[in-house]
Amino acid sequence: MDLSKILAITGKPGLYLVISQTKSGALVESILDKKRIPVFAAEKMSSLNDISIFTTDEDLPLKTVLKAIYDKENGGKCIDHKSDNNALKKYMEEVVPDFDKDRVYVSDIKKLFSWYNLLQQENLLDFSEEEINDKETEDTQENK
């Protein structure tokens, strides 16, 4: 799963897929409604590949957290992001037991679960590449 082509744009709901680069920014397509819009360099865009979750040790890449949710739910939907705050925190502890409770706000958790459900609904969660790469790494280490 290539998260580098999926963007979160400040002030705009949902997630966006990069269609092409332009001189002054990018052309993106909303994953929600498939509308294409130009996004300019002055707008704050974050690739999901660059986002991580604070933990008590070192930051955990978003891809790892999404994979943990995917594994917990066997590829299905996770808890609704509009659920009770305590339920969201409890679910987050099940997925990432060592997340930093002081630096990861409920709004961050809501956004995470909202993104996961959107990506899952649109069949954009594909971890098969990682499983193949992990298997190849294990095979290589066993052969040494």
C-alpha positions in Angstrom: 0.0 0.0 0.0 1.5 3.3 -1.1 0.5 6.0 1.3 2.7 8.6 -0.4 0.0 9.3 -3.0 -2.8 9.8 -0.4 -3.0 13.3 1.2 -4.7 14.9 4.1 -5.3 18.6 3.4 -5.9 21.1 6.2 -9.3 22.6 6.1 -10.7 20.0 3.7 -12.6 16.9 4.8 -11.5 13.4 3.9 -8.5 12.2 2.0 -7.3 12.9 -1.4 -5.5 10.9 -4.1 -2.7 12.8 -6.0 -3.5 12.7 -9.7 -0.7 14.9 -11.0 1.8 17.6 -10.0 1.4 21.1 -11.3 3.7 24.2 -11.2 1.9 25.6 -8.2 0.8 22.5 -6.4 -1.1 19.4 -7.4 -4.3 18.1 -8.9 -6.1 15.8 -6.4 -9.2 13.6 -6.4 -11.4 13.3 -3.3 -11.6 9.7 -2.1 -15.1 10.6 -0.7 -16.8 12.0 -3.8 -14.3 11.5 -6.6 -14.3 15.3 -7.4 -11.0 16.6 -8.7 -9.7 19.9 -7.4 -6.4 21.9 -7.6 -4.4 22.2 -4.4 -1.8 25.0 -4.2 1.5 24.8 -2.5 0.4 27.4 0.1 -2.1 24.9 1.5 -0.9 22.5 4.1 -0.8 19.0 2.6 0.4 16.0 4.4 1.1 12.7 2.8 -0.1 9.8 4.9 3.3 8.3 4.5 4.8 11.2 6.5 2.4 10.9 9.4 3.2 9.0 12.6 1.7 8.4 16.0 3.5 9.4 19.2 4.3 6.5 21.5 6.2 6.4 24.8 9.2 5.0 22.9 9.7 6.2 19.3 7.0 7.4 16.9 5.1 4.7 15.0 4.5 5.3 11.3 0.8 5.6 10.3 1.1 2.6 8.0 2.1 0.4 11.0 -0.9 1.6 12.9 -3.3 1.1 10.0 -1.9 -2.5 9.6 -2.5 -3.1 13.4 -6.1 -2.0 13.0 -6.5 -4.1 9.8 -5.1 -7.2 11.6 -7.4 -6.6 14.7 -10.5 -6.3 12.5 -9.5 -9.0 9.9 -9.7 -6.4 7.2 -13.1 -5.1 8.3 -14.2 -1.7 9.6 -13.0 -0.4 12.9 -14.8 1.6 15.6 -16.8 4.6 14.4 -14.9 7.8 14.8 -18.1 9.4 16.2 -18.1 7.0 19.2 -17.7 8.0 22.8 -14.3 9.5 23.6 -13.6 6.9 26.3 -14.5 4.1 23.8 -12.1 5.6 21.2 -9.3 5.8 23.8 -9.9 2.2 24.9 -9.8 1.0 21.3 -6.7 3.0 20.6 -5.0 1.3 23.6 -5.9 -2.1 22.1 -4.3 -1.2 18.8 -1.3 0.8 20.0 -0.8 -0.1 23.7 2.1 2.4 24.2 0.6 5.4 22.4 1.5 8.7 24.2 -1.8 9.7 26.0 -0.4 13.2 26.6 0.4 14.0 23.0 -2.2 12.0 21.0 -5.5 13.9 21.4 -9.0 12.4 21.0 -9.3 14.5 17.8 -6.2 12.7 16.4 -7.7 9.3 17.3 -11.0 10.3 15.6 -9.1 11.3 12.5 -7.1 8.1 12.5 -10.3 5.9 12.7 -12.1 8.0 10.2 -9.2 7.6 7.7 -9.0 3.9 8.3 -12.7 3.4 7.7 -12.6 5.5 4.5 -9.5 3.6 3.1 -11.1 0.3 4.1 -14.4 1.3 2.4 -12.7 2.2 -0.8 -10.5 -1.0 -0.8 -7.3 1.1 -0.5 -5.9 -1.0 2.4 -3.6 -3.5 0.8 -0.9 -5.0 3.0 -0.1 -8.0 0.7 3.2 -6.3 -0.5 4.4 -6.1 3.1 3.5 -9.7 3.8 5.4 -10.8 0.7 8.4 -8.7 1.7 8.3 -9.9 5.3 8.1 -13.5 4.1 11.1 -13.0 1.7 13.1 -11.4 4.6 12.3 -14.3 6.9 13.3 -16.9 4.1 16.6 -15.0 3.5 17.4 -15.0 7.2 16.6 -18.7 7.6 18.9 -19.6 4.7 21.9 -17.8 6.3 
